[in-house]
């Protein structure tokens, strides 16, 4: 599975959300997107669930959040 990385750390809202949505729009069916953020994006997670994306979340040692997103 190929993938893309969207690193949205250090950005002010709503830019992290906008970058995540742009990444999702460009995501092919066989791709996975790694989204790296400063905090857990609860509104985005609800949208992913609503729109049928699979996702897993993990906290990195540096405190950042990694979210792996894929189409179901």
N, CA and C atoms as a LAMMPS dump frame, in Angstrom:
ITEM: TIMESTEP
0
ITEM: NUMBER OF ATOMS
216
ITEM: BOX BOUNDS ff ff ff
-5.0000000000000000e+02 5.0000000000000000e+02
-5.0000000000000000e+02 5.0000000000000000e+02
-5.0000000000000000e+02 5.0000000000000000e+02
ITEM: ATOMS id mol type element x y z
1 1 1 N 0.848 -1.174 0
2 1 2 C 0 0 0
3 1 3 C 0.893 1.238 0
4 2 1 N 0.666 2.123 -0.937
5 2 2 C 1.441 3.361 -0.975
6 2 3 C 0.771 4.391 -0.074
7 3 1 N 1.443 5.503 0.147
8 3 2 C 0.856 6.479 1.041
9 3 3 C 1.395 7.875 0.847
10 4 1 N 0.766 8.778 1.547
11 4 2 C 1.18 10.167 1.54
12 4 3 C 1.225 10.641 2.983
13 5 1 N 2.018 11.664 3.24
14 5 2 C 2.166 12.207 4.581
15 5 3 C 1.699 13.655 4.567
16 6 1 N 0.849 13.995 5.529
17 6 2 C 0.43 15.377 5.733
18 6 3 C 0.87 15.755 7.14
19 7 1 N 1.88 16.6 7.223
20 7 2 C 2.399 17.054 8.512
21 7 3 C 1.829 18.445 8.779
22 8 1 N 0.86 18.517 9.669
23 8 2 C 0.17 19.776 9.95
24 8 3 C 0.491 20.295 11.346
25 9 1 N 1.616 19.887 11.895
26 9 2 C 2.022 20.382 13.212
27 9 3 C 2.409 21.848 13.124
28 10 1 N 2.128 22.572 14.197
29 10 2 C 2.536 23.962 14.287
30 10 3 C 1.663 24.94 13.527
31 11 1 N 0.574 24.479 12.938
32 11 2 C -0.312 25.35 12.178
33 11 3 C -1.502 25.77 13.044
34 12 1 N -2.019 26.951 12.766
35 12 2 C -3.188 27.455 13.485
36 12 3 C -4.467 26.963 12.809
37 13 1 N -5.507 26.658 13.621
38 13 2 C -6.79 26.267 13.04
39 13 3 C -7.313 27.396 12.143
40 14 1 N -7.968 27.058 11.071
41 14 2 C -8.416 25.741 10.621
42 14 3 C -7.451 25.058 9.646
43 15 1 N -6.228 25.57 9.514
44 15 2 C -5.322 25.038 8.499
45 15 3 C -5.035 23.544 8.626
46 16 1 N -4.818 22.975 9.833
47 16 2 C -4.612 21.522 9.9
48 16 3 C -5.802 20.736 9.333
49 17 1 N -7.02 21.171 9.662
50 17 2 C -8.223 20.511 9.147
51 17 3 C -8.287 20.64 7.629
52 18 1 N -8.008 21.835 7.115
53 18 2 C -8.054 22.052 5.67
54 18 3 C -7.021 21.188 4.946
55 19 1 N -5.832 21.089 5.491
56 19 2 C -4.801 20.242 4.861
57 19 3 C -5.199 18.769 4.9
58 20 1 N -5.802 18.357 6.002
59 20 2 C -6.269 16.969 6.097
60 20 3 C -7.33 16.687 5.041
61 21 1 N -8.275 17.604 4.879
62 21 2 C -9.337 17.394 3.902
63 21 3 C -8.785 17.401 2.478
64 22 1 N -7.815 18.262 2.186
65 22 2 C -7.183 18.269 0.866
66 22 3 C -6.482 16.936 0.61
67 23 1 N -5.813 16.418 1.624
68 23 2 C -5.151 15.122 1.49
69 23 3 C -6.141 14.002 1.225
70 24 1 N -7.275 14.044 1.914
71 24 2 C -8.302 13.016 1.707
72 24 3 C -8.853 13.063 0.286
73 25 1 N -9.067 14.27 -0.231
74 25 2 C -9.606 14.399 -1.588
75 25 3 C -8.652 13.83 -2.626
76 26 1 N -7.344 13.871 -2.344
77 26 2 C -6.343 13.37 -3.288
78 26 3 C -5.993 11.902 -3.047
79 27 1 N -6.584 11.293 -2.03
80 27 2 C -6.238 9.927 -1.636
81 27 3 C -6.848 8.915 -2.604
82 28 1 N -5.995 8.091 -3.203
83 28 2 C -6.473 7.025 -4.087
84 28 3 C -6.949 5.841 -3.247
85 29 1 N -7.714 4.956 -3.851
86 29 2 C -8.277 3.82 -3.11
87 29 3 C -7.226 2.923 -2.493
88 30 1 N -6.064 2.82 -3.119
89 30 2 C -5.031 1.922 -2.604
90 30 3 C -3.988 2.656 -1.757
91 31 1 N -4.239 3.915 -1.436
92 31 2 C -3.3 4.701 -0.644
93 31 3 C -3.734 4.807 0.816
94 32 1 N -2.746 5.098 1.647
95 32 2 C -2.994 5.417 3.044
96 32 3 C -2.389 6.795 3.302
97 33 1 N -3.062 7.584 4.092
98 33 2 C -2.536 8.894 4.437
99 33 3 C -2.116 8.891 5.897
100 34 1 N -0.912 9.386 6.151
101 34 2 C -0.437 9.576 7.51
102 34 3 C -0.568 11.056 7.812
103 35 1 N -1.393 11.366 8.782
104 35 2 C -1.634 12.742 9.214
105 35 3 C -0.943 12.93 10.556
106 36 1 N -0.09 13.941 10.659
107 36 2 C 0.634 14.212 11.895
108 36 3 C 0.171 15.566 12.423
109 37 1 N -0.302 15.566 13.672
110 37 2 C -0.877 16.771 14.273
111 37 3 C -0.344 16.989 15.681
112 38 1 N -0.591 18.181 16.19
113 38 2 C -0.197 18.506 17.561
114 38 3 C -1.172 17.959 18.601
115 39 1 N -2.407 17.726 18.196
116 39 2 C -3.43 17.248 19.141
117 39 3 C -4.43 16.36 18.417
118 40 1 N -5.205 15.615 19.186
119 40 2 C -6.2 14.708 18.62
120 40 3 C -7.332 15.528 17.976
121 41 1 N -7.623 15.297 16.704
122 41 2 C -8.635 16.084 15.975
123 41 3 C -10.021 15.429 16.041
124 42 1 N -10.686 15.526 17.163
125 42 2 C -11.965 14.836 17.346
126 42 3 C -13.003 15.169 16.266
127 43 1 N -13.164 16.438 15.856
128 43 2 C -14.135 16.692 14.768
129 43 3 C -13.772 15.957 13.474
130 44 1 N -12.482 15.902 13.138
131 44 2 C -12.065 15.183 11.936
132 44 3 C -12.358 13.697 12.061
133 45 1 N -12.13 13.124 13.227
134 45 2 C -12.4 11.69 13.415
135 45 3 C -13.877 11.378 13.202
136 46 1 N -14.759 12.267 13.662
137 46 2 C -16.201 12.056 13.425
138 46 3 C -16.525 12.1 11.935
139 47 1 N -15.884 13.005 11.207
140 47 2 C -16.107 13.096 9.758
141 47 3 C -15.598 11.84 9.064
142 48 1 N -14.436 11.355 9.471
143 48 2 C -13.897 10.131 8.882
144 48 3 C -14.848 8.96 9.096
145 49 1 N -15.387 8.833 10.309
146 49 2 C -16.351 7.757 10.596
147 49 3 C -17.602 7.918 9.746
148 50 1 N -18.101 9.129 9.674
149 50 2 C -19.327 9.401 8.904
150 50 3 C -19.143 9.071 7.431
151 51 1 N -17.964 9.398 6.893
152 51 2 C -17.728 9.243 5.457
153 51 3 C -17.111 7.9 5.072
154 52 1 N -16.966 6.994 6.047
155 52 2 C -16.543 5.634 5.739
156 52 3 C -15.052 5.404 5.613
157 53 1 N -14.245 6.262 6.199
158 53 2 C -12.8 6.043 6.195
159 53 3 C -12.405 5.226 7.413
160 54 1 N -11.457 4.322 7.229
161 54 2 C -10.866 3.618 8.353
162 54 3 C -9.714 4.457 8.885
163 55 1 N -9.491 4.41 10.188
164 55 2 C -8.389 5.193 10.747
165 55 3 C -7.916 4.577 12.053
166 56 1 N -6.631 4.78 12.324
167 56 2 C -6.046 4.397 13.599
168 56 3 C -5.259 5.595 14.111
169 57 1 N -5.211 5.729 15.431
170 57 2 C -4.536 6.857 16.051
171 57 3 C -3.463 6.345 16.991
172 58 1 N -2.369 7.093 17.073
173 58 2 C -1.29 6.756 18
174 58 3 C -0.599 8.041 18.425
175 59 1 N -0.124 8.045 19.669
176 59 2 C 0.667 9.166 20.161
177 59 3 C 2.138 8.836 19.99
178 60 1 N 2.886 9.79 19.477
179 60 2 C 4.326 9.629 19.312
180 60 3 C 5.04 10.027 20.597
181 61 1 N 6.282 9.631 20.723
182 61 2 C 7.076 9.976 21.904
183 61 3 C 7.234 11.487 22.08
184 62 1 N 7.197 12.236 20.963
185 62 2 C 7.353 13.685 21.054
186 62 3 C 6.037 14.403 21.356
187 63 1 N 4.952 13.636 21.587
188 63 2 C 3.657 14.219 21.925
189 63 3 C 2.737 14.447 20.743
190 64 1 N 3.249 14.319 19.536
191 64 2 C 2.413 14.494 18.352
192 64 3 C 1.469 13.299 18.204
193 65 1 N 0.427 13.506 17.42
194 65 2 C -0.56 12.465 17.132
195 65 3 C -0.388 12.033 15.684
196 66 1 N -0.333 10.733 15.46
197 66 2 C -0.308 10.167 14.112
198 66 3 C -1.646 9.5 13.839
199 67 1 N -2.251 9.854 12.722
200 67 2 C -3.503 9.227 12.322
201 67 3 C -3.299 8.637 10.939
202 68 1 N -3.493 7.341 10.833
203 68 2 C -3.397 6.651 9.544
204 68 3 C -4.824 6.481 9.013
205 69 1 N -5.036 6.967 7.795
206 69 2 C -6.376 7.013 7.216
207 69 3 C -6.362 6.262 5.903
208 70 1 N -7.419 5.475 5.676
209 70 2 C -7.555 4.736 4.428
210 70 3 C -9.047 4.604 4.099
211 71 1 N -9.324 4.413 2.826
212 71 2 C -10.703 4.162 2.429
213 71 3 C -11.058 2.743 2.789
214 72 1 N -12.296 2.524 3.154
215 72 2 C -12.747 1.16 3.481
216 72 3 C -13.206 0.448 2.252
